[in-house]
Amino acid sequence: MSTVPLMRRVVITGMGAISPLGVGAEALWQGLREGRSAIGPLLHPDAARLRVKIAAQVPASFDPAANIDERTLPMLDRTSEFALHAAREAITQSGLDFRQNGLGVRTACVVGTGVGGETTQDEQSRRIYAENAQRAHPLTIVRLMTNASASQISIAYGLRGPTYAVASACASANHAIIQAAMMIRHGMADAAITGGTEACITYGALRAWEAMRVLADDTCRPFSINRRGLVLGEGAGIFVLESLEHAQARGATILAELAGSGMTADATDIVMPSTEGAASAMRQALADAGLAAEDVDYINAHGTGTLANDVTETKAIRLAFGAHADRLAVSSTKSMHGHALGASGALELVAVVGALRDNVVPPTANLDKADPTCDLDYVPNVAREMPVRAALSNSFAFGGLNAVLALKRAP
């Protein structure tokens, strides 16, 4: 039985990312603080057959073979390629070797994804239904299974602790990160690799999103009165979490403290968000982190750019923070990296860590016309230098699922 004390503090010691703003967490952060949008024309072989013409896509310069063994590549869907690249960056930054001193046995791996191996699913469905192929590719299952990314990271780095996937639509990454942190807090693990990954820009997925009529046709304009919907994105964000004691004992560089979290379900509607559900998750995160409302300087909003989300989230922030809501800086980085579904919370956590580290709040891009019903300080278009002592990162998913992270500056 473990003698590790309960309720340990959890810190971030490594982060990696693949995003529409480039390869690497620093490329993502620099793009965000510059207010640079990666939303552009949809690049897809079937683009001419689709109504949606824009997306936020990982640059074509991304080379899956750059850091992945040639024997492993054939087993990977694009979503696992993203996850493995981001994991390599995060683990390298952390300086950990999981095959030494038995650390791999005490390390968890929890990765969120909304749809899993969608690229593989789309390709094999085309083979079977459109091309009348008699058999699917023999590696189809190992590519498309939802846990593939977590399992591939576990295999690559010898992680033998609890390893699994979390799927809660657009809240998947935040839920995964919370699960990983809870295991460290309660002594089930000393370290964890966690985050989210998504590669959802396929013909079938785009057609399905078109049918929902929530996609923008120009760009993503969160909180702006002329917003027209969300823009799909893709990518991965992966983090190394450790207990504070473990990180300090080895002299690690600590990027931020993951101080608390909140999780709720609206239990009302499968797609329409609830003000109370979102506010409750934020209140829980504050209480879990030991933060007063006045301690928080920045919120990275879910901020999809849809008519329903932006008004509801604004009301929820006011409900959770009261008078302090008017003193918060709030921004939606989806205006730049798009909505990467199950990876969104992970990409946004890179932004929050950057804000805490550099005392710079990334902007809400494309906010060119204020909406009277969205009446908070959304840091329009230009990043803001300001002290950031603590921050929240919101993820609110279809299904009425809410997951909020609370972070503090590195101790």
C-alpha positions, 0 to 999 in steps of 0.5 A, a space after each residue: 500500500 502506498 504511503 504517499 500523503 493525500 492531496 498533494 499539489 500538482 504542477 506542470 513541468 512540460 508542455 508540447 503542442 501541434 496546432 494550426 499556428 505551427 509545430 511546438 507549444 512555443 509556436 502556438 503561444 507566440 501566435 496567440 500573443 501576436 493575435 495571429 489567426 490560423 483560420 484559412 481556406 479549407 485544404 481538403 481533396 473534397 473541398 469543392 463538394 463541401 459548403 464549409 470553405 474554411 478551417 484551422 488546419 495544422 500546417 502542411 509542413 508538419 512531418 509525421 515521420 520526423 520523430 516517430 519510428 518508421 515501424 510505428 507510423 503505419 499503426 497511427 491515425 493522424 490524431 495519434 501522430 499529433 499526440 506523439 509529437 506533442 508528448 515528445 516535446 512535453 517530455 523532453 522539456 520536463 527532463 524525465 526518463 520514465 524507464 529509470 528508478 521505476 518512475 514508469 510504474 508510477 506514471 499515468 497517461 490520460 488523453 482526451 479526444 472527442 472523436 478518436 481516429 476519425 481520419 481512419 474511420 473516414 478513409 475505411 468507410 470510403 473504401 468499403 462503401 464508395 469503392 466497394 472494397 472487400 476488406 478494410 485495412 488490417 490496422 484499422 482498429 488499432 488506428 481508430 480506437 479511442 484509446 490509441 493515442 494514450 496507448 501509443 504514448 504509454 508504449 513509447 515511453 514505458 508508462 505502466 501506470 493507469 492509462 486510458 482515454 477520456 471522451 466528453 466531446 469538446 471538454 475531453 482534454 480538460 476532463 483528461 487533465 483533471 483525471 490525471 491531476 486527481 491521481 497525483 493529488 491522491 497518491 495513485 501516481 507521481 507523474 502523468 502525461 495528459 492532454 488532448 488530441 483531435 484530427 477531425 477535418 475529414 469529409 464525413 465530419 465536415 458534412 456532419 458539422 455542416 448539417 448542424 448549421 453552427 459553422 461560420 463561413 467567414 471566420 471565428 468572431 467570439 463575443 462579436 455581434 456579427 459572429 456566425 459560428 465556430 470554425 473547426 480546428 485540429 491539433 494536440 496539446 500534451 502536458 507533464 504533470 508531477 506532484 510538487 514534491 517530486 518536481 522540487 526534489 529533482 530540481 525541475 523547472 515548474 511552468 505553473 501550478 494546476 491548483 484545482 478543477 470543477 466538473 458539472 453536467 447541465 442535465 438539461 439539453 444535449 446541445 443548448 448550454 446552461 448558465 448555471 451548469 457552467 457557473 457551477 463548474 467555475 465555482 467548484 474550480 475556485 473552491 478546489 483551488 482555494 481561490 477567491 473570485 478576486 484572486 483570478 485575473 484571466 479566464 480563457 473562455 470556451 468562446 466558440 463564436 456561436 450565438 448560444 455559447 457566447 451569451 451563456 458563458 458571459 452570463 455564467 462568468 457574471 454568476 460565478 464571479 459577481 462584481 469581480 467579473 467586470 475586472 476580469 480579462 476574458 479571451 477566446 483563443 479559438 478565434 485563432 486556433 479554431 475549435 479543435 473539439 477534444 483537443 481544444 482545452 489542451 491548446 487553450 491550456 498552453 495559452 493559460 500557462 503562457 499568460 501566467 508565465 509572461 504576464 501577457 493575456 492573449 486577445 480575442 481576435 476578430 472582435 470588431 463589433 461589440 455585442 451588448 449581451 456579451 458585456 465583459 472585457 474580452 481583450 479585443 484583437 491585441 494582447 495585453 500585458 498585465 499581472 496574471 496571478 491565477 486563471 481559469 480555463 473553461 471547456 463546455 461540451 455538447 451533452 451539457 458537460 463542463 470542465 474548468 481548470 484553475 491555475 496559479 503561477 509557478 510556486 
